[in-house]
Amino acid sequence: MSRIRDLQKHLFSGSTSNARQFGMIFTLVAIVALFHVLTDGLTLNSTNLITLVSQYSYILILAIGMLMVIVAGHIDLSVGSIAAFVGIVVAKSMATYHVPWPAAILLGLVVGALIGAWQGFWVAYVGVPAFIVTLAGMMLFRGGNQAIGNAETIAVPAGFRKIGAGFLPEVGPDTGYNNLTLLLGLAACVAVVIREWRARQTRRAMGAEPAPLWVTGIRLAIILAVIIFAALRFAGGRVGTSFPISGIILAVLVLIYSFVTRNTSVGRHIYAVGGNSRAAELSGVKLRRVNFLVMMNMSVLAALAGMIYVARASASGPQDGLSWELDAIAAVFIGGAAVSGGLGTISGSIVGGLVMAVLNNGLQLLGVGSDQVQIIKGLVLLLAVALDVYNKRQGRFSVIDSITRPFRRSSGTPLIPTPTGTEPDKTPVAG
């Protein structure tokens, strides 16, 4: 019985295991298993997994930026239109003005930053709510896309397509697999083991009791098994395919932004602003700067997502980016972010996005119509969040509450001092 308690405490709720990520991954695994059975094994087919990453990487990139916007207490409705606008600008620059594709990518990021600065100015320094600013931006940049492209499709060169439709190249001896993908999987396994070892060393140095070694072994075995399985699937696809370049870009962004939100003052300030903006400002947090940065960052990531989509589609068109903001917002909320801000993680949002991606992909494999797919996705989002909220209010088991508990202060003291006579909105939760 004690072993079961140890397993429950340290495997699912221990501070050394990313409990949020584990909880959402188990939900994802259940959905994957269900569709794998219903589709007679097509869901975990190498070709389908490669397509899944290529097809939804841009939505997951948007989810990273949207998580930071929502944590800060805002919402951004313009990301799909910004992605489409940047996509047409970049495609037009290459097709009409013969701009080299590397320079075109830089141009797209600069345009995204300028758009973000424009919207961030109105939100942070003028005080217009982000909902209104980005609603206006959604209409403004959608119109800009159609005006610049004249409602036509503009093709992009082959070199540019690599960021959205490219794969890790074939190198080394013929092993029957893509060797670079296998090396990538091996590097991920080594990184996981090192991280777990360092986490145990850190807990010992702080005088805390690390998880029992056998529990750590089980946790590592689960993670390593998933990584190895995925690496073999991605490396064993048809010749000419492997792990997508867009997936590499996504993985790098996840690592960077996870570090920023967990280990930097900028990240802590974003959570503090979302938790209690008044207390954060009185404690020295530069509220306007934080709001400006999160809006600007979102537009830059939207620009990158738009370019990846155009590269994968081989052309930019007037219908690009439609409803992308809704998919990104759904991913963030399914991943456990709070509607009122101050709570959420990058990893949770990515897994939440994968839940929606697998759901969408599985329904398509089953031949479900696009209209029914939208209905089912909407109901899943609504019911998942509503059930969790209901269980939490009734004092029952709450998935989101249980997987976020390890990230909270046990004393309930807010991370930012609260002025006398002011009630804190909530305890900000980072990472």
Legacy VTK file of the C-alpha trace (Angstrom):
# vtk DataFile Version 3.0
C-alpha trace
ASCII
DATASET POLYDATA
POINTS 431 float
0.000 0.000 0.000
2.866 2.367 0.812
4.385 1.677 -2.601
1.121 2.666 -4.268
1.060 5.907 -2.275
4.684 6.598 -3.220
3.890 5.936 -6.855
0.885 8.280 -6.793
2.736 11.008 -4.909
5.995 11.060 -6.828
5.007 9.833 -10.274
2.018 12.118 -10.758
2.545 14.935 -8.257
6.226 15.081 -7.388
7.972 18.332 -8.069
10.721 16.573 -10.010
8.235 15.274 -12.549
6.436 17.774 -14.661
3.075 16.798 -13.239
1.103 18.975 -15.594
2.782 17.403 -18.581
2.208 13.872 -17.245
-1.481 14.456 -16.597
-2.121 15.842 -20.061
0.037 13.180 -21.712
-2.088 10.432 -20.164
-5.172 12.091 -21.636
-3.414 12.321 -24.998
-2.356 8.663 -24.829
-5.951 7.594 -24.163
-7.197 9.514 -27.223
-4.384 8.150 -29.394
-5.113 4.580 -28.261
-8.820 4.997 -28.982
-8.273 6.279 -32.523
-5.515 3.732 -33.145
-8.055 0.974 -32.530
-10.888 2.666 -34.424
-8.683 3.349 -37.478
-7.141 -0.146 -37.544
-3.661 1.099 -36.733
-3.516 4.129 -39.029
-3.125 6.684 -36.230
0.343 5.512 -35.200
1.435 4.762 -38.729
4.741 6.467 -39.579
3.261 8.399 -42.473
0.364 9.669 -40.376
2.605 10.750 -37.474
4.888 12.673 -39.832
1.864 14.304 -41.434
0.424 15.134 -38.019
3.536 17.063 -36.961
3.857 18.834 -40.317
0.185 19.732 -40.468
-0.225 21.104 -36.935
3.196 22.486 -36.007
2.132 26.039 -36.865
-0.877 25.812 -34.535
1.374 24.605 -31.723
3.735 27.524 -32.365
0.761 29.858 -32.029
-0.188 28.101 -28.777
3.196 29.026 -27.268
2.610 32.724 -27.822
-1.074 32.527 -26.926
-0.204 30.906 -23.591
1.866 33.941 -22.608
-0.872 36.329 -23.763
-3.544 34.494 -21.778
-1.329 34.137 -18.696
-0.875 37.916 -18.753
-4.663 38.264 -18.717
-5.292 39.093 -22.386
-6.587 37.403 -25.525
-5.399 37.740 -29.127
-7.939 37.271 -31.933
-5.688 38.528 -34.715
-3.061 35.789 -34.972
-4.640 34.027 -37.953
-4.942 37.265 -39.906
-1.386 38.307 -38.977
-0.082 34.937 -40.163
-1.939 35.324 -43.458
-0.745 38.917 -43.902
2.906 38.053 -43.272
2.571 35.012 -45.521
1.383 37.092 -48.477
4.020 39.786 -47.855
6.810 37.214 -47.842
5.456 35.337 -50.864
5.011 38.585 -52.798
8.532 39.761 -51.932
10.026 36.557 -53.331
7.765 36.274 -56.390
7.686 39.923 -57.465
10.862 41.488 -56.065
13.040 38.352 -56.149
14.087 38.643 -52.512
16.216 35.594 -51.506
14.223 33.266 -49.280
16.494 33.630 -46.184
16.070 37.411 -46.401
12.340 36.928 -46.928
12.120 34.983 -43.676
13.839 37.827 -41.835
11.466 40.256 -43.533
8.499 38.249 -42.292
9.773 38.267 -38.715
10.372 42.028 -38.884
6.861 42.614 -40.213
5.483 40.456 -37.407
7.458 42.452 -34.844
6.177 45.747 -36.253
2.597 44.504 -36.138
3.141 43.336 -32.563
4.580 46.718 -31.623
1.532 48.415 -33.144
-0.919 46.258 -31.205
1.199 46.290 -28.064
1.234 50.082 -28.107
-2.562 50.288 -28.082
-2.870 47.662 -25.341
-0.012 48.714 -23.058
0.249 52.478 -23.482
-3.191 53.618 -24.624
-5.124 51.176 -22.470
-7.444 49.726 -25.108
-8.419 46.145 -24.131
-6.503 43.507 -26.073
-9.766 41.899 -27.170
-10.763 45.084 -29.017
-7.288 45.821 -30.398
-6.846 42.314 -31.794
-10.422 42.166 -33.079
-9.619 45.301 -35.083
-6.314 43.702 -36.105
-8.125 40.580 -37.291
-10.162 42.670 -39.747
-7.310 45.025 -40.638
-4.722 42.390 -41.541
-7.220 40.077 -43.207
-8.090 42.964 -45.501
-4.385 43.676 -45.964
-3.795 40.086 -47.042
-6.476 40.307 -49.705
-5.374 43.760 -50.870
-1.694 42.834 -51.294
-2.399 39.456 -52.858
-5.381 40.699 -54.877
-7.212 37.598 -53.560
-4.843 35.406 -55.595
-2.548 32.494 -54.750
1.182 33.271 -54.898
3.689 30.404 -55.118
6.934 30.342 -53.132
10.357 28.940 -54.218
11.612 25.479 -53.336
14.237 26.704 -50.859
11.630 28.479 -48.781
9.432 25.362 -48.688
11.965 23.503 -46.585
10.876 25.221 -43.346
7.367 23.828 -43.733
7.685 20.762 -45.950
11.303 19.723 -45.384
12.677 16.796 -43.377
15.931 15.866 -41.712
18.231 14.703 -44.530
19.591 11.202 -45.046
23.197 10.886 -43.836
25.534 8.054 -42.895
25.222 4.325 -43.598
22.025 2.650 -44.758
20.377 1.407 -41.543
16.841 1.248 -42.848
16.054 4.344 -40.799
16.780 8.056 -41.016
19.983 8.297 -38.988
19.579 11.935 -37.958
16.119 11.202 -36.555
17.555 8.302 -34.556
20.309 10.563 -33.224
17.698 13.166 -32.317
15.778 10.533 -30.338
18.989 9.398 -28.623
19.819 13.001 -27.679
16.331 13.422 -26.230
16.758 10.267 -24.122
20.102 11.449 -22.771
18.655 14.887 -21.995
15.751 13.351 -20.055
18.082 11.163 -17.963
20.402 14.103 -17.208
17.469 16.324 -16.258
16.100 13.684 -13.883
19.503 13.167 -12.284
20.010 16.911 -11.824
16.527 17.254 -10.331
17.342 14.585 -7.721
20.660 16.267 -6.931
18.921 19.628 -6.543
16.369 18.223 -4.109
19.123 16.655 -2.014
21.064 19.932 -1.966
17.944 21.732 -0.741
17.424 19.163 2.011
14.278 17.757 0.391
13.548 14.061 0.043
13.832 12.914 -3.610
11.429 10.369 -5.030
12.268 6.721 -4.323
14.714 5.395 -6.882
12.285 2.752 -8.119
9.651 5.420 -8.810
12.220 7.460 -10.725
13.039 4.325 -12.709
9.385 3.817 -13.653
8.995 7.450 -14.635
12.136 7.348 -16.790
11.096 4.045 -18.365
7.762 5.539 -19.456
9.333 8.678 -20.921
12.173 6.835 -22.657
9.776 4.248 -24.104
7.647 7.007 -25.637
10.704 8.790 -27.064
12.181 5.597 -28.527
8.841 4.568 -30.029
8.363 7.995 -31.601
11.951 8.111 -32.915
11.597 4.723 -34.602
8.275 5.717 -36.148
9.548 9.023 -37.510
12.837 7.471 -38.677
11.135 4.495 -40.305
8.787 6.282 -42.672
8.966 6.099 -46.453
12.261 7.061 -48.048
12.693 10.831 -48.271
10.712 11.557 -45.129
11.759 11.754 -41.493
11.179 14.153 -38.626
9.891 17.422 -40.152
11.961 20.621 -40.063
8.873 22.411 -38.739
8.899 19.970 -35.815
12.526 20.891 -35.099
11.580 24.581 -35.083
8.688 23.825 -32.723
10.900 21.801 -30.362
13.501 24.582 -30.186
10.788 27.149 -29.417
9.331 24.930 -26.679
12.741 24.640 -25.010
13.444 28.366 -25.254
10.053 29.544 -24.029
9.877 26.931 -21.267
13.179 28.266 -19.966
12.004 31.880 -20.272
8.727 31.313 -18.426
10.305 29.233 -15.663
13.748 30.657 -15.099
13.806 34.342 -16.017
12.494 37.506 -14.448
10.521 38.256 -17.613
8.626 35.005 -17.239
7.930 35.581 -13.549
6.686 39.085 -14.309
4.232 37.768 -16.904
2.722 35.378 -14.362
2.708 38.071 -11.702
0.822 40.477 -13.973
-1.745 37.811 -14.800
-2.100 36.815 -11.152
-2.598 40.321 -9.758
-1.645 43.228 -11.992
-2.085 45.883 -9.295
0.089 44.074 -6.763
2.679 43.335 -9.439
2.894 46.994 -10.480
3.197 48.186 -6.892
5.990 45.654 -6.388
8.078 47.130 -9.183
6.930 45.111 -12.202
6.742 47.343 -15.269
3.208 46.517 -16.284
3.197 48.374 -19.586
6.437 46.790 -20.719
5.175 43.286 -19.912
1.911 43.818 -21.794
3.783 45.299 -24.749
6.216 42.380 -24.905
3.599 39.614 -24.753
1.588 41.197 -27.577
4.685 41.778 -29.682
5.959 38.250 -29.047
2.616 36.792 -30.111
2.736 38.596 -33.456
6.296 37.439 -34.145
5.293 33.819 -33.516
2.192 34.315 -35.669
4.455 35.558 -38.461
6.653 32.467 -38.114
3.606 30.176 -38.075
2.255 31.858 -41.194
5.531 31.377 -43.063
5.714 27.710 -42.072
2.176 27.167 -43.309
2.865 28.919 -46.630
6.056 26.874 -47.028
4.155 23.634 -46.474
1.323 24.658 -48.818
3.862 25.900 -51.431
1.823 29.083 -51.877
0.105 31.893 -50.009
-3.622 32.414 -50.499
-6.544 34.541 -49.268
-7.940 31.745 -47.072
-4.780 31.227 -45.013
-5.065 31.615 -41.251
-8.832 31.261 -40.935
-9.817 30.251 -37.353
-6.207 29.643 -36.308
-6.690 31.840 -33.264
-9.522 29.618 -32.068
-7.393 26.472 -32.334
-4.550 28.154 -30.437
-6.866 29.400 -27.689
-8.459 25.944 -27.380
-5.006 24.337 -27.034
-4.062 26.724 -24.224
-7.260 26.205 -22.241
-7.260 22.431 -22.675
-3.658 22.564 -21.481
-4.845 23.981 -18.158
-4.508 27.754 -18.479
-6.872 29.906 -16.413
-9.295 32.172 -18.252
-8.503 35.019 -15.853
-4.729 34.675 -16.331
-1.810 33.843 -14.054
-1.903 30.084 -14.638
-0.601 27.863 -17.437
2.496 26.176 -18.842
4.154 25.884 -22.234
4.250 22.081 -22.022
0.590 21.905 -21.024
-0.418 24.067 -23.990
1.621 21.943 -26.404
0.038 18.737 -25.148
-3.374 20.407 -25.210
-2.709 21.341 -28.840
-1.705 17.755 -29.594
-4.967 16.555 -28.055
-6.913 18.753 -30.487
-4.625 17.750 -33.379
-5.014 14.018 -32.736
-8.756 14.449 -32.315
-8.997 16.299 -35.616
-6.698 13.853 -37.390
-8.458 10.777 -36.012
-11.888 12.018 -37.028
-10.603 12.715 -40.532
-9.167 9.197 -40.753
-12.592 7.862 -39.786
-14.144 9.844 -42.620
-16.113 12.234 -40.407
-17.217 15.383 -42.247
-15.556 18.721 -41.528
-18.806 20.145 -40.142
-19.102 17.305 -37.635
-15.410 17.623 -36.736
-15.951 21.246 -35.716
-18.994 20.315 -33.629
-17.123 17.523 -31.836
-14.048 19.681 -31.181
-16.211 22.438 -29.731
-18.067 20.030 -27.464
-14.830 18.399 -26.301
-13.362 21.777 -25.367
-16.497 22.903 -23.542
-17.118 19.629 -21.699
-13.466 19.100 -20.721
-13.175 22.484 -19.044
-16.727 22.461 -17.622
-16.293 19.009 -16.040
-13.009 20.013 -14.458
-14.498 23.232 -13.064
-17.511 21.344 -11.697
-15.387 18.686 -9.996
-13.180 21.357 -8.432
-16.192 23.238 -7.039
-17.650 20.018 -5.624
-14.371 19.160 -3.920
-13.871 16.134 -6.155
-10.899 15.093 -8.208
-9.944 17.827 -10.670
-7.502 16.991 -13.446
-6.303 20.548 -13.918
-6.156 21.202 -10.177
-4.217 18.022 -9.443
-1.653 18.455 -12.184
-0.990 22.090 -11.312
-0.810 21.634 -7.525
2.954 20.902 -7.456
3.633 24.331 -8.960
1.843 26.245 -6.201
3.236 27.604 -2.971
2.169 25.331 -0.130
1.624 28.274 2.163
-0.728 29.985 -0.273
1.354 33.190 -0.058
1.349 35.140 -3.321
4.666 35.447 -5.134
4.173 39.215 -5.364
3.600 41.098 -2.091
0.075 42.409 -1.796
-0.519 45.965 -0.547
-2.290 46.390 2.761
-6.017 46.060 2.382
-5.827 44.520 -1.088
-6.939 40.957 -1.752
-4.780 39.017 -4.176
-6.586 37.804 -7.281
-4.718 34.490 -7.246
-1.286 33.022 -6.706
0.682 33.314 -9.957
1.962 30.000 -11.216
5.012 29.961 -13.449
6.269 27.568 -15.998
LINES 1 432
431 0 1 2 3 4 5 6 7 8 9 10 11 12 13 14 15 16 17 18 19 20 21 22 23 24 25 26 27 28 29 30 31 32 33 34 35 36 37 38 39 40 41 42 43 44 45 46 47 48 49 50 51 52 53 54 55 56 57 58 59 60 61 62 63 64 65 66 67 68 69 70 71 72 73 74 75 76 77 78 79 80 81 82 83 84 85 86 87 88 89 90 91 92 93 94 95 96 97 98 99 100 101 102 103 104 105 106 107 108 109 110 111 112 113 114 115 116 117 118 119 120 121 122 123 124 125 126 127 128 129 130 131 132 133 134 135 136 137 138 139 140 141 142 143 144 145 146 147 148 149 150 151 152 153 154 155 156 157 158 159 160 161 162 163 164 165 166 167 168 169 170 171 172 173 174 175 176 177 178 179 180 181 182 183 184 185 186 187 188 189 190 191 192 193 194 195 196 197 198 199 200 201 202 203 204 205 206 207 208 209 210 211 212 213 214 215 216 217 218 219 220 221 222 223 224 225 226 227 228 229 230 231 232 233 234 235 236 237 238 239 240 241 242 243 244 245 246 247 248 249 250 251 252 253 254 255 256 257 258 259 260 261 262 263 264 265 266 267 268 269 270 271 272 273 274 275 276 277 278 279 280 281 282 283 284 285 286 287 288 289 290 291 292 293 294 295 296 297 298 299 300 301 302 303 304 305 306 307 308 309 310 311 312 313 314 315 316 317 318 319 320 321 322 323 324 325 326 327 328 329 330 331 332 333 334 335 336 337 338 339 340 341 342 343 344 345 346 347 348 349 350 351 352 353 354 355 356 357 358 359 360 361 362 363 364 365 366 367 368 369 370 371 372 373 374 375 376 377 378 379 380 381 382 383 384 385 386 387 388 389 390 391 392 393 394 395 396 397 398 399 400 401 402 403 404 405 406 407 408 409 410 411 412 413 414 415 416 417 418 419 420 421 422 423 424 425 426 427 428 429 430
